[in-house]
C-alpha cells in the first residue's frame, strides 16, 4: 500500500487524464502509461562499440504484432525472450510459482547464486494499451509481481551488473497468450541525468539505464529496425535492436532526421512523447490532429486515436463501409473492401523547426480477420477506452505503435530527448 501511494503521488494519473495536476490514487499502476522512476545517471558514456540484438517477430495470421529478443537473468543465466517496449518502464518476467503463465519459461530464483529478494515490493501492473494484441478485452490486462534484484545481460553484456526487475506470480490472458515471455521496458528517466549516486532511494532502476550507467552499454542511445533480413546471421532475423548507438549497415545515414520530444510531457510520464502537427490522408488533414501529441510505443501493435470521432473521420476518408466491430474500439469491413479502401496515412510530428513526415503505409492497415467474424477484417486504427487528452494542456493524445515505426530506422536518445527517422538500407526480405 505504501508503494502504491508513493507511485500515485509522484506519477499522477494515467495518460489521457485531462487534469492539470497529479491526484492521489490507489489504483494499479498502468505499466504502459505511468512509469518506473529513476533519479539519474551521469552523461558519461560506457565503453566499447554498439551491440546488436537480433529480433524475432510474433505473427498472428498476416499481421506482425511485436518484435522481441533474448536476454538472460541470473547466475548461471536463465533465458527469456522479451518485447523491447518504449511504452513501458519495467522489465517483467514470470516467476516459477506462476500457474497462469502458459508455456512461458519461469524464472527460478533459487537456481541463481546472484539473486536477491530485495527490495521485495509487491506491485500490481496493468496495461494502458493492447500491447501486442489488436483488440481490447473486458479483462483487465496485467500481472501481479514482486520487485527483485539479479544480474541481467543483453547480448552478452551486463556481467556483474545488478538490476531491479519484476517477477510475476500471475499473468493475464494477453501476456499468457503472446509469443514473447515478458516485457523489457525502455521508458525515459525524468530528467535525462544518468548519475545513479543522485538517485532517489525509493525509485526503481530500469534495467537498460542501469546498464548504461555501469558502462556495459556505451551510451544512452538505442536504435530499431523492424525490417526482416532472412540473409542475415544465423539464418536471418525479423529485425535488430542496436544498443548504445546505431548500426550504419541498417540505414542510409544521410537520410537521418531527428525531432525533439515534448519535454514537459515526456518527463512527466517518463515516456517518449512527441507533438503531432497533422494527420493526412491524400490531401485531407484530419480535424483533430493539428494540435495533438502522441506516445510512441514500440510494444504496441495498433494505433490508438484520441477518440471515436477521430477514428470515424479517418476511416470515413477511406470507405463508408468501415464500421465499428465491437464496443471496445475495433473497426473494420469485409476483407476485400478493406484491402481496396485502405490508403497511406501521413503524420507530421515534431516542432515547426524540426519535424518529419512518417507514414503508416496502407499495407499495414488491414491487421487481418476479426475473431468470430469470418470474412470481416480489422483496421489498425482503434478507439481508446475513454477520450484521451494529455494532462498539461488537454490536447488530443494518440498512441503510435509499430505500424507507424516499421517503415523507418529509428534512433532514440534518452539524454538529448530526441527520436530520429532514417530510410532503411534494405527492403523487407521476409
Secondary structure, DSSP 8 states (H G I E B T S, - for coil): -HHHHHHHHHH-S-TT---SS-----S-EETTTS------B-S---SS--EEEEEEEEEETTEEEEEEEEEEETTTTEEEEEEEETT---EEEEBTT-SSSTTS--B-GGG-TT-B--S--EEEEE-SS-TT-SS--SS--EEEEEEEEEEEEETTB-TT-EEEEEEEEEE-HHHHHSSS-EEEE----SSS-B-GGGS-TTS---HHHHHHHHTSSSSSEEEEE---BTTSGGG-BSEEEEESS--TTSB-GGG-EEEE--HHHHHHHTS-EEEEEEEEETTEE-TT-TTEEEEE-TT-SSEE-SSHHHHHHHHHTT-TT-EE-STTS-EEEEHHHHHHH---EEEEEE-SSSEEEEEE-GGGTEEEE-TT-TTEEEESEE--SS--B-TTT--EEEEE-HHHHTTSEEEEETTTTEEEEE-BSS----
